[in-house]
Amino acid sequence: MERSGLLTGKTGVIFGALNESSIAWAIAQSAYREGAQFALSNAPVAKRLGTLEGLAKQVNSPVIWADATKDQDLLALFHELKEHYGQIDFIVHAIGMGVNVRKRRPYENLNYDWYAKTLDISAISLHRIIKHAMHTEALRSGASILTLSYIGAQRSFSHYSEMGDAKALLESIVRTWGSRLGDQNIRINAISQSPTRTTAGQGISGFDAMFEFGDRMSPLGNADAASCGDYAVTLLSDLTRMVTMQTLYNDGGFSGMGIAHAMVEPMMQILDVKKQ
């Protein structure tokens, strides 16, 4: 896409980019194209798992390593951000991990320590980030906070397992914080994204089937990471200054569908239903 300059003069921080398949990576590229300046952040363990420093060079951004489940790391991050930019205009939270999902533990037999870790990483980390951003007065009036969700927060997808619970909590945090942030003219929203071939997504058993199902069910097909990056730009810009507490779908229309024609024939074959 051509540059429109929607984020010129805006500063922020983007959490969660790991490698080129990360949605946060695509958001960073779109935000940079539109004129934003920002820091990138991920947990220190990502130093050996991903290629964040390569992205940082592409988008001319500092990297601030911080574990978003640790208060002291977040406090240090926001103090460093203020030193670098002063108050900032946006936060992007793109953090998620399903520990039981990765370890193939079924939902009916979760390891509850892992379950708590999933909720902490994937949802409560957003609450912590906002809390410390507010306590350090790091956010400017008019700022935008954005997180990433999935329709599994509202509907049951068998292989999505505990991550459905985590995303439901995440969306609740968006609404509950949003009702409090409005007094300071700060908005918060979630993008509910199509199944996307990310490192996190590939850890879900049956992901390929979820991806294919979503693609066939969606009138426009699955939305890719690049389209999510471009949509995120609008939600970080002043064009959406009156939009808050929303879960907004970037899913090719999947969320509005009942059954798609592309799925009728395969289902008839599976169910051995004869054409009328």
N, C-alpha and C positions, 0 to 999 in steps of 0.2 A: 504493500500500500504506500501511497505518497504521504509525506509528512504534512500534517495540518497544524502542528504546533499547539495542540489542545492543552498540553501540560507544561508549556514553556514557563519558567520561573517557579515551578513547583518542586518541592523536595520531599523525600520520604525514605522509607525502608521497606524492603521486600524480603520476607522470611520464606525459606523452604526450597529454593532452587538447589538442585543436586547435580543434574547433568542436562544434556540437550533435550531429553524427553520430558523434563519437568514442565508442568504448566507454569510454575513461577518463572522459569527461564524465558518462556514466551512472553509473559507479562512484562518482565524486565526489558526485553527487546522492544516491545511495543511502546512502553513508557519512555524509553531512551529515544526512540524515533520521534516521539511527540514532544521532546524537549525537557523531560524531567531529569533531575539529578537525584540520586538516591544511593543508599548503602545497601549491600546484600548481606544477609545473615543466615547462618545455619548452625547446627550443633557441631562442636569440635570433631565429633566422630566422622563428619562428612568430609573432613580433610583427606581421609584415605579412601573414601567410598565414591566421591564424585569429582567434578572438575569445575567447581565454583570459581576458582581464581581465573580460569580461562574466560568465563563469562564476564568477570569483573573488568578484565582488560578490554573486552569488546564494548562494554557500556560505560567505561571510564568511571567505575564505582569502587569505593573502598569496601573491604569485607570485614565485618565485625562478627567474630565467632561467638556464639552464645547459645546455651542450652535453654530453650524456651520453657522448660519445666523447672528452671532454677531461678529463684527471685534475684539472687545477687548478680547472676549473669545479665538479667534483663535491666536491672538498675544501672549496671556499668554500661550497657549498650546505649541506653537513652541518654546518659550523661555524655557519652562520647558523641552521639548524634548531635546533641545540642552544641557541643564544642565545634563540630564540623559545619553544621548548617543553621544553627539557631533553632527556632521552632520549625517543625516539619508540617507538611500538608497532607501526607497520606501514609497509611500502613497497609501492606498486603500480607495476609496470613495464609500461607499455602503449606501447612504442616499437617501430616497425617501418617499414622502407622497402626495397623491392626496386628498386634503381637500373636494372638491366637490364630488369626487368619493365616499369617505367615507360617506358623508352626502346624497348620492343618488340624487344629483342635475344633471339633464341631460345636455349634452354638449350644447344644444341649449338655455339653460337658466342658464348659470353659474353665481354664485356669484363672481364678479370680485375681491373682496378683498380676497376671498378664492383662486381664480385662481392665483393671484399674490403670495400668500403664497406658493402655490404648486410649482410654478416656482422657488421661492427663496430657498425653502428647497431642492427640487429635482435636480436642475440644477445650479442655481447661487451659491449655497454653494460650488460647485467644483471650480468655478472661485475664490471665496473668499479664499478658502483653499490654492490654488496655489499662489495667490497674496501674502498672508502673509508668506507662506513658502519661497518664493523668497526674500521678503523684509527682512526677518530675516536670510537669507542665511542658511536655515536649511537643504537644499538638497545638497548632495554631487554630484560631476560630475559622470555621469553614472547612476544616479537615475532613477527609474521607477515610474510613476503615473498610477493608474488603477482605472477605474470606471465601474459601472454596468448599462447596458442598456437593451432594449427589442426591438424586431422587430416592435413593435408598433410605434417606432420612424419614420419608413419609410412606414409602411402600416397602413391602418385604421382598427382598431378593435373597434366595436361600444361601447362595455362596458368599454374599456380602457380610453376613453374620454380624459380629460385634461392631463392625464399622457402621452399620445402620444406626445402632444406638449412639455411637460417637457423633455421627453427623446430625442426628436428632437433637442431641445436647448442644452441639455447635450452633444450630439454627436458633435454639432457645436462648442461648447466650447473646446472639445477635439482637434478638428482640428485647431482651431484658436490659442489656447495656444501652441499646438505642433509645429506650424510654428515659434514660438518665443523661445521655450525652447531648440530647437536643438543647438543654439549657445553655450549653456552651457552644452551640452551633456546630456540632460535630455529628456526622452521619455515619451509619454503619450498615452494610449490606452483605449478602452472600450470593455468589454465583453458583447455581446448581448446574454442573457441567456434564456433558455426555460421558460415557465410558471412554477413557483416553489411554492410549498406550504409554503409560509412565512406568517408572521403576516400581512405584507403590502399587499401581494397578496390576502389574504382572505378577505380584505376589498373591493375588486372589485366585483360588482354585476355580476353574471354570470361567476365567476372565474372557477368553476368546469367544465363548458362547454368549456371554453378556454383551460383548462388543458387537458381535454379528446380529444378535437380536435387536439391540438398540439401533443399529444401522438400518435394518429392514423395517423397523417400526416407525422410524422418523421420516416425515415427508421430505426433509432436506438432507437426511443422512446424519451420522454422528458429527457433532461439532469438534473440530480438532483444537489443539493447543493454541495455534496461531490465532484462530477466531476468538478464543477465550481471552487472549492477550489484548486484542483490539476492543472487545467488549469491556474489559477491565478499564481501559483508558477512559471510556465514557463515564464510568462510575467513579473514577478518580478526578474527573474534570469538573469544572463549575457548571457544565450543562445539566448535571443531575443533582444540583445543590439542594433540591427539595425532596429527594428520594432517600428514605431511610427505613430500617427495620424490615427490609424485604429480602425474600429469597427469589432471585431472578434467574430464569432458565435460559441457558445457552446450550440447547440440546437438540436443535434441528426440528423441534416440534414434538418430540417424544412424549413430553408431559401432558400434551393435549390429546393424545391418541388413545383409542380403545383397542381396535384391531386394524392392522394395515393389510391391504390386498396382498402385499408381498409375503405375508405370513399365512394367508389362507390356504394356499396350495400345500405348503409343507405340513401344516397342521392336519389337513385332510388326509395326507398320506400317512402321517404318524398315527392318527386315530382310525385309519382305514374307513373313512367316511366317503360314501359314493356321491358324486355330483348329482344334483337334482336337475 
